[in-house]
Amino acid sequence: MSNFRFLRSAVVVIFLSATLSSCFSKYIISAKQVRKHYASKDVRPETKLIQNDTLALQVASVGADTLPMLLLIHGAPGSLWGYMNLMDDAELQKKYHIVSVDRIGYGKSRLKKRKYVTSIELQARALLPVFSLNKSEEKVVVLGRSYGAPIAAKLVSMIPEEVKELIMVSPVIDPEKEKFYWFSKWGRNSFVQLFLPGEFNTATAEKYSHADELRKLLPVWQNLDVRTTVIQGGNDWIADPANFEFAKRHIKSKKAQYIFLFNAGHMITYTHADMIREMLLRSRLFQDKIAVQLDY
């Protein structure tokens, strides 16, 4: 009987591990996939590890460092390589010093003596050394996607004088709309976690503290005074569209604009890459439309 229970438990663990890994595998890009992607390309981003006594932060950058910086912050789980389509864009490379960063707990980015960093403030503060990579003395455009959006907002609130614009895509910012799924509780099981990618375990730790962290962020929205764009999809199964209404209620700045894409899902930086690209190239493509709803 004990052998049967052990076998049954093993099967359950293997099934859960395989299921959980496959659910979010598209958000984690392997080194092999990166090599294959850039094998035939003339330009590949330069990777660098920023290190000090407490921090290791991996970044990839492309474009001259004398151009204004475009800082890209991924979600959970995620990777700096999740922005390859933007980093690969030849026109964006001419206009920006594009820097994509692995957040703490992802890739090679670590805060020493901490397994996970669930604090939005600490995640944002860890990104401050990235600004020293740029030599342009121009203000920075910060783009954060999904769980990266509130971290981007907190970062901007720390150094508003150095930021030109904040763009939040598919933001997860409403503390009352944190989504949990059937597999969420299994992702917290310490035995199951042994068989899961480290990035998935980091994302799980973030998820279960995210609502509390977002409540701490409430004063940031009221005091945000940089040009801000919020982009949300109507068919987003990860970031509840209610996050869009939350942004409109809580961001008090008159410099904010809101774009709602009725038929879009979560991965807007891919499905609507041309729109994002045009916004970045033209700088505020929708500047005369404070609230926009697009039917695509």
Disulfide bonds with the S-S distance in Angstrom:
none
